């Protein structure tokens, strides 16, 4: 099985992002972690459709819910905060791919909105494609 690189056809503008996120509760994304992280081979990003800043205890409760529901274990390298998120539209993809914008140059060139993001490394048997085949995937949960 040969994986093809994801190619961006266009970035959604801010209005398109807002329209697209109507009725979206969250998006979970999984991809392979750098090879040196053998005990946590999956890089997870959870995009909550909110711009609310959660207290630490609420953040922990939200994360625990995701971990239990998805049988995720061994979390480390956790970053949990409001972050700029853009969306790319790709031919052949059912839904736009969320993009966590870390670099300032990306923030300057890609339309985005703030979302509460939880980004971490971990392991799970439920994300075989990311863990074994080193593929990237995302899924949306709707209200």
Biotite code that builds the C-alpha atoms (Angstrom):
import biotite.structure as struc

atoms = struc.array([
    struc.Atom([0.000, 0.000, 0.000], chain_id="A", res_id=1, res_name="UNK", atom_name="CA", element="C"),
    struc.Atom([1.610, 3.232, -1.116], chain_id="A", res_id=2, res_name="UNK", atom_name="CA", element="C"),
    struc.Atom([0.502, 6.440, 0.524], chain_id="A", res_id=3, res_name="UNK", atom_name="CA", element="C"),
    struc.Atom([0.175, 9.524, -1.605], chain_id="A", res_id=4, res_name="UNK", atom_name="CA", element="C"),
    struc.Atom([1.041, 12.940, -0.230], chain_id="A", res_id=5, res_name="UNK", atom_name="CA", element="C"),
    struc.Atom([-1.909, 15.116, 0.663], chain_id="A", res_id=6, res_name="UNK", atom_name="CA", element="C"),
    struc.Atom([-2.110, 17.978, -1.795], chain_id="A", res_id=7, res_name="UNK", atom_name="CA", element="C"),
    struc.Atom([-3.929, 21.160, -0.945], chain_id="A", res_id=8, res_name="UNK", atom_name="CA", element="C"),
    struc.Atom([-6.207, 22.487, -3.661], chain_id="A", res_id=9, res_name="UNK", atom_name="CA", element="C"),
    struc.Atom([-7.234, 25.555, -1.647], chain_id="A", res_id=10, res_name="UNK", atom_name="CA", element="C"),
    struc.Atom([-7.430, 26.964, 1.853], chain_id="A", res_id=11, res_name="UNK", atom_name="CA", element="C"),
    struc.Atom([-10.834, 27.861, 3.222], chain_id="A", res_id=12, res_name="UNK", atom_name="CA", element="C"),
    struc.Atom([-11.253, 31.559, 3.995], chain_id="A", res_id=13, res_name="UNK", atom_name="CA", element="C"),
    struc.Atom([-12.502, 32.617, 7.445], chain_id="A", res_id=14, res_name="UNK", atom_name="CA", element="C"),
    struc.Atom([-16.171, 32.759, 6.382], chain_id="A", res_id=15, res_name="UNK", atom_name="CA", element="C"),
    struc.Atom([-15.919, 29.305, 4.754], chain_id="A", res_id=16, res_name="UNK", atom_name="CA", element="C"),
    struc.Atom([-14.294, 27.946, 7.936], chain_id="A", res_id=17, res_name="UNK", atom_name="CA", element="C"),
    struc.Atom([-17.075, 29.362, 10.112], chain_id="A", res_id=18, res_name="UNK", atom_name="CA", element="C"),
    struc.Atom([-19.753, 27.927, 7.795], chain_id="A", res_id=19, res_name="UNK", atom_name="CA", element="C"),
    struc.Atom([-17.948, 24.590, 7.623], chain_id="A", res_id=20, res_name="UNK", atom_name="CA", element="C"),
    struc.Atom([-17.733, 24.293, 11.417], chain_id="A", res_id=21, res_name="UNK", atom_name="CA", element="C"),
    struc.Atom([-21.458, 24.855, 11.891], chain_id="A", res_id=22, res_name="UNK", atom_name="CA", element="C"),
    struc.Atom([-22.692, 21.833, 13.915], chain_id="A", res_id=23, res_name="UNK", atom_name="CA", element="C"),
    struc.Atom([-19.156, 20.422, 14.342], chain_id="A", res_id=24, res_name="UNK", atom_name="CA", element="C"),
    struc.Atom([-18.411, 19.465, 17.944], chain_id="A", res_id=25, res_name="UNK", atom_name="CA", element="C"),
    struc.Atom([-14.782, 18.419, 17.439], chain_id="A", res_id=26, res_name="UNK", atom_name="CA", element="C"),
    struc.Atom([-12.282, 16.960, 14.972], chain_id="A", res_id=27, res_name="UNK", atom_name="CA", element="C"),
    struc.Atom([-9.718, 14.319, 15.896], chain_id="A", res_id=28, res_name="UNK", atom_name="CA", element="C"),
    struc.Atom([-6.650, 13.861, 13.722], chain_id="A", res_id=29, res_name="UNK", atom_name="CA", element="C"),
    struc.Atom([-4.050, 11.105, 13.876], chain_id="A", res_id=30, res_name="UNK", atom_name="CA", element="C"),
    struc.Atom([-0.743, 10.734, 12.092], chain_id="A", res_id=31, res_name="UNK", atom_name="CA", element="C"),
    struc.Atom([2.469, 8.886, 12.789], chain_id="A", res_id=32, res_name="UNK", atom_name="CA", element="C"),
    struc.Atom([4.780, 10.350, 15.415], chain_id="A", res_id=33, res_name="UNK", atom_name="CA", element="C"),
    struc.Atom([8.500, 10.778, 14.767], chain_id="A", res_id=34, res_name="UNK", atom_name="CA", element="C"),
    struc.Atom([10.204, 7.363, 14.859], chain_id="A", res_id=35, res_name="UNK", atom_name="CA", element="C"),
    struc.Atom([12.159, 8.107, 18.061], chain_id="A", res_id=36, res_name="UNK", atom_name="CA", element="C"),
    struc.Atom([8.866, 7.941, 20.014], chain_id="A", res_id=37, res_name="UNK", atom_name="CA", element="C"),
    struc.Atom([8.484, 4.154, 19.945], chain_id="A", res_id=38, res_name="UNK", atom_name="CA", element="C"),
    struc.Atom([6.204, 3.991, 23.009], chain_id="A", res_id=39, res_name="UNK", atom_name="CA", element="C"),
    struc.Atom([3.925, 6.685, 21.622], chain_id="A", res_id=40, res_name="UNK", atom_name="CA", element="C"),
    struc.Atom([3.887, 6.132, 17.860], chain_id="A", res_id=41, res_name="UNK", atom_name="CA", element="C"),
    struc.Atom([0.828, 8.282, 17.094], chain_id="A", res_id=42, res_name="UNK", atom_name="CA", element="C"),
    struc.Atom([0.585, 12.066, 17.013], chain_id="A", res_id=43, res_name="UNK", atom_name="CA", element="C"),
    struc.Atom([-2.964, 13.095, 17.932], chain_id="A", res_id=44, res_name="UNK", atom_name="CA", element="C"),
    struc.Atom([-4.573, 16.499, 17.583], chain_id="A", res_id=45, res_name="UNK", atom_name="CA", element="C"),
    struc.Atom([-8.045, 17.188, 18.920], chain_id="A", res_id=46, res_name="UNK", atom_name="CA", element="C"),
    struc.Atom([-9.654, 20.369, 17.604], chain_id="A", res_id=47, res_name="UNK", atom_name="CA", element="C"),
    struc.Atom([-12.567, 21.492, 19.784], chain_id="A", res_id=48, res_name="UNK", atom_name="CA", element="C"),
    struc.Atom([-14.995, 23.794, 18.010], chain_id="A", res_id=49, res_name="UNK", atom_name="CA", element="C"),
    struc.Atom([-14.749, 26.505, 20.633], chain_id="A", res_id=50, res_name="UNK", atom_name="CA", element="C"),
    struc.Atom([-12.728, 29.591, 21.368], chain_id="A", res_id=51, res_name="UNK", atom_name="CA", element="C"),
    struc.Atom([-13.225, 29.160, 25.107], chain_id="A", res_id=52, res_name="UNK", atom_name="CA", element="C"),
    struc.Atom([-10.190, 28.969, 27.399], chain_id="A", res_id=53, res_name="UNK", atom_name="CA", element="C"),
    struc.Atom([-10.776, 26.040, 29.748], chain_id="A", res_id=54, res_name="UNK", atom_name="CA", element="C"),
    struc.Atom([-9.416, 25.810, 33.305], chain_id="A", res_id=55, res_name="UNK", atom_name="CA", element="C"),
    struc.Atom([-6.858, 23.025, 33.817], chain_id="A", res_id=56, res_name="UNK", atom_name="CA", element="C"),
    struc.Atom([-9.323, 20.665, 35.557], chain_id="A", res_id=57, res_name="UNK", atom_name="CA", element="C"),
    struc.Atom([-11.815, 20.981, 32.669], chain_id="A", res_id=58, res_name="UNK", atom_name="CA", element="C"),
    struc.Atom([-9.019, 20.392, 30.133], chain_id="A", res_id=59, res_name="UNK", atom_name="CA", element="C"),
    struc.Atom([-8.023, 17.228, 32.006], chain_id="A", res_id=60, res_name="UNK", atom_name="CA", element="C"),
    struc.Atom([-11.634, 15.978, 32.063], chain_id="A", res_id=61, res_name="UNK", atom_name="CA", element="C"),
    struc.Atom([-12.059, 16.618, 28.321], chain_id="A", res_id=62, res_name="UNK", atom_name="CA", element="C"),
    struc.Atom([-8.808, 14.827, 27.530], chain_id="A", res_id=63, res_name="UNK", atom_name="CA", element="C"),
    struc.Atom([-9.723, 11.873, 29.765], chain_id="A", res_id=64, res_name="UNK", atom_name="CA", element="C"),
    struc.Atom([-13.040, 11.504, 27.897], chain_id="A", res_id=65, res_name="UNK", atom_name="CA", element="C"),
    struc.Atom([-11.228, 11.316, 24.544], chain_id="A", res_id=66, res_name="UNK", atom_name="CA", element="C"),
    struc.Atom([-8.651, 8.872, 25.882], chain_id="A", res_id=67, res_name="UNK", atom_name="CA", element="C"),
    struc.Atom([-11.323, 6.508, 27.209], chain_id="A", res_id=68, res_name="UNK", atom_name="CA", element="C"),
    struc.Atom([-13.568, 6.723, 24.128], chain_id="A", res_id=69, res_name="UNK", atom_name="CA", element="C"),
    struc.Atom([-10.677, 6.038, 21.734], chain_id="A", res_id=70, res_name="UNK", atom_name="CA", element="C"),
    struc.Atom([-8.661, 3.646, 23.924], chain_id="A", res_id=71, res_name="UNK", atom_name="CA", element="C"),
    struc.Atom([-5.663, 5.980, 23.832], chain_id="A", res_id=72, res_name="UNK", atom_name="CA", element="C"),
    struc.Atom([-2.866, 5.455, 26.361], chain_id="A", res_id=73, res_name="UNK", atom_name="CA", element="C"),
    struc.Atom([0.584, 6.748, 27.251], chain_id="A", res_id=74, res_name="UNK", atom_name="CA", element="C"),
    struc.Atom([0.017, 10.453, 26.623], chain_id="A", res_id=75, res_name="UNK", atom_name="CA", element="C"),
    struc.Atom([2.992, 12.767, 26.690], chain_id="A", res_id=76, res_name="UNK", atom_name="CA", element="C"),
    struc.Atom([4.212, 15.973, 25.048], chain_id="A", res_id=77, res_name="UNK", atom_name="CA", element="C"),
    struc.Atom([0.741, 17.455, 25.684], chain_id="A", res_id=78, res_name="UNK", atom_name="CA", element="C"),
    struc.Atom([-0.014, 20.962, 24.475], chain_id="A", res_id=79, res_name="UNK", atom_name="CA", element="C"),
    struc.Atom([-3.489, 22.194, 25.347], chain_id="A", res_id=80, res_name="UNK", atom_name="CA", element="C"),
    struc.Atom([-4.510, 25.764, 24.457], chain_id="A", res_id=81, res_name="UNK", atom_name="CA", element="C"),
    struc.Atom([-6.195, 28.098, 21.984], chain_id="A", res_id=82, res_name="UNK", atom_name="CA", element="C"),
    struc.Atom([-4.328, 27.933, 18.676], chain_id="A", res_id=83, res_name="UNK", atom_name="CA", element="C"),
    struc.Atom([-4.803, 29.212, 15.120], chain_id="A", res_id=84, res_name="UNK", atom_name="CA", element="C"),
    struc.Atom([-6.334, 26.556, 12.863], chain_id="A", res_id=85, res_name="UNK", atom_name="CA", element="C"),
    struc.Atom([-6.730, 26.702, 9.106], chain_id="A", res_id=86, res_name="UNK", atom_name="CA", element="C"),
    struc.Atom([-8.455, 24.234, 6.798], chain_id="A", res_id=87, res_name="UNK", atom_name="CA", element="C"),
    struc.Atom([-7.306, 22.887, 3.464], chain_id="A", res_id=88, res_name="UNK", atom_name="CA", element="C"),
    struc.Atom([-9.607, 21.455, 0.829], chain_id="A", res_id=89, res_name="UNK", atom_name="CA", element="C"),
    struc.Atom([-8.128, 18.479, -0.983], chain_id="A", res_id=90, res_name="UNK", atom_name="CA", element="C"),
    struc.Atom([-9.454, 16.601, -3.998], chain_id="A", res_id=91, res_name="UNK", atom_name="CA", element="C"),
    struc.Atom([-10.676, 13.183, -2.983], chain_id="A", res_id=92, res_name="UNK", atom_name="CA", element="C"),
    struc.Atom([-11.216, 14.126, 0.673], chain_id="A", res_id=93, res_name="UNK", atom_name="CA", element="C"),
    struc.Atom([-14.727, 14.128, 2.120], chain_id="A", res_id=94, res_name="UNK", atom_name="CA", element="C"),
    struc.Atom([-13.990, 16.874, 4.634], chain_id="A", res_id=95, res_name="UNK", atom_name="CA", element="C"),
    struc.Atom([-11.435, 19.675, 4.801], chain_id="A", res_id=96, res_name="UNK", atom_name="CA", element="C"),
    struc.Atom([-8.251, 18.841, 6.677], chain_id="A", res_id=97, res_name="UNK", atom_name="CA", element="C"),
    struc.Atom([-7.605, 20.921, 9.805], chain_id="A", res_id=98, res_name="UNK", atom_name="CA", element="C"),
    struc.Atom([-4.177, 22.555, 9.977], chain_id="A", res_id=99, res_name="UNK", atom_name="CA", element="C"),
    struc.Atom([-2.623, 23.536, 13.298], chain_id="A", res_id=100, res_name="UNK", atom_name="CA", element="C"),
    struc.Atom([-0.638, 26.651, 12.405], chain_id="A", res_id=101, res_name="UNK", atom_name="CA", element="C"),
    struc.Atom([2.532, 26.721, 14.491], chain_id="A", res_id=102, res_name="UNK", atom_name="CA", element="C"),
    struc.Atom([4.817, 28.814, 12.273], chain_id="A", res_id=103, res_name="UNK", atom_name="CA", element="C"),
    struc.Atom([4.263, 32.564, 12.074], chain_id="A", res_id=104, res_name="UNK", atom_name="CA", element="C"),
    struc.Atom([4.721, 32.475, 8.283], chain_id="A", res_id=105, res_name="UNK", atom_name="CA", element="C"),
    struc.Atom([1.783, 30.029, 8.032], chain_id="A", res_id=106, res_name="UNK", atom_name="CA", element="C"),
    struc.Atom([-0.338, 32.265, 10.277], chain_id="A", res_id=107, res_name="UNK", atom_name="CA", element="C"),
    struc.Atom([0.446, 35.173, 7.964], chain_id="A", res_id=108, res_name="UNK", atom_name="CA", element="C"),
    struc.Atom([-0.517, 33.339, 4.757], chain_id="A", res_id=109, res_name="UNK", atom_name="CA", element="C"),
    struc.Atom([-3.239, 30.795, 5.629], chain_id="A", res_id=110, res_name="UNK", atom_name="CA", element="C"),
    struc.Atom([-6.717, 32.008, 6.708], chain_id="A", res_id=111, res_name="UNK", atom_name="CA", element="C"),
    struc.Atom([-7.517, 30.680, 10.188], chain_id="A", res_id=112, res_name="UNK", atom_name="CA", element="C"),
    struc.Atom([-9.620, 30.962, 13.315], chain_id="A", res_id=113, res_name="UNK", atom_name="CA", element="C"),
    struc.Atom([-8.727, 30.243, 16.945], chain_id="A", res_id=114, res_name="UNK", atom_name="CA", element="C"),
    struc.Atom([-9.813, 26.836, 18.249], chain_id="A", res_id=115, res_name="UNK", atom_name="CA", element="C"),
    struc.Atom([-9.095, 25.028, 21.492], chain_id="A", res_id=116, res_name="UNK", atom_name="CA", element="C"),
    struc.Atom([-6.563, 22.346, 20.582], chain_id="A", res_id=117, res_name="UNK", atom_name="CA", element="C"),
    struc.Atom([-5.104, 19.356, 22.423], chain_id="A", res_id=118, res_name="UNK", atom_name="CA", element="C"),
    struc.Atom([-1.983, 18.066, 20.704], chain_id="A", res_id=119, res_name="UNK", atom_name="CA", element="C"),
    struc.Atom([-0.034, 15.084, 22.063], chain_id="A", res_id=120, res_name="UNK", atom_name="CA", element="C"),
    struc.Atom([1.792, 11.827, 21.414], chain_id="A", res_id=121, res_name="UNK", atom_name="CA", element="C"),
    struc.Atom([0.297, 8.526, 22.551], chain_id="A", res_id=122, res_name="UNK", atom_name="CA", element="C"),
    struc.Atom([-0.596, 4.980, 21.479], chain_id="A", res_id=123, res_name="UNK", atom_name="CA", element="C"),
    struc.Atom([-3.800, 3.172, 20.551], chain_id="A", res_id=124, res_name="UNK", atom_name="CA", element="C"),
    struc.Atom([-4.768, 0.059, 18.646], chain_id="A", res_id=125, res_name="UNK", atom_name="CA", element="C"),
    struc.Atom([-7.709, 1.980, 17.141], chain_id="A", res_id=126, res_name="UNK", atom_name="CA", element="C"),
    struc.Atom([-5.522, 4.073, 14.825], chain_id="A", res_id=127, res_name="UNK", atom_name="CA", element="C"),
    struc.Atom([-3.790, 1.326, 12.853], chain_id="A", res_id=128, res_name="UNK", atom_name="CA", element="C"),
    struc.Atom([-3.450, 3.392, 9.667], chain_id="A", res_id=129, res_name="UNK", atom_name="CA", element="C"),
    struc.Atom([-1.449, 6.096, 11.455], chain_id="A", res_id=130, res_name="UNK", atom_name="CA", element="C"),
    struc.Atom([0.501, 3.681, 13.623], chain_id="A", res_id=131, res_name="UNK", atom_name="CA", element="C"),
    struc.Atom([1.486, 1.036, 11.063], chain_id="A", res_id=132, res_name="UNK", atom_name="CA", element="C"),
    struc.Atom([1.030, 2.580, 7.619], chain_id="A", res_id=133, res_name="UNK", atom_name="CA", element="C"),
    struc.Atom([2.078, 6.105, 8.673], chain_id="A", res_id=134, res_name="UNK", atom_name="CA", element="C"),
    struc.Atom([-1.037, 7.652, 7.149], chain_id="A", res_id=135, res_name="UNK", atom_name="CA", element="C"),
    struc.Atom([-2.774, 10.821, 8.278], chain_id="A", res_id=136, res_name="UNK", atom_name="CA", element="C"),
    struc.Atom([-6.492, 10.813, 8.925], chain_id="A", res_id=137, res_name="UNK", atom_name="CA", element="C"),
    struc.Atom([-9.131, 12.917, 10.602], chain_id="A", res_id=138, res_name="UNK", atom_name="CA", element="C"),
    struc.Atom([-12.735, 12.496, 11.585], chain_id="A", res_id=139, res_name="UNK", atom_name="CA", element="C"),
    struc.Atom([-15.436, 14.981, 12.493], chain_id="A", res_id=140, res_name="UNK", atom_name="CA", element="C"),
    struc.Atom([-17.965, 14.671, 15.293], chain_id="A", res_id=141, res_name="UNK", atom_name="CA", element="C"),
    struc.Atom([-21.180, 16.632, 14.828], chain_id="A", res_id=142, res_name="UNK", atom_name="CA", element="C"),
    struc.Atom([-23.685, 17.981, 17.371], chain_id="A", res_id=143, res_name="UNK", atom_name="CA", element="C"),
])
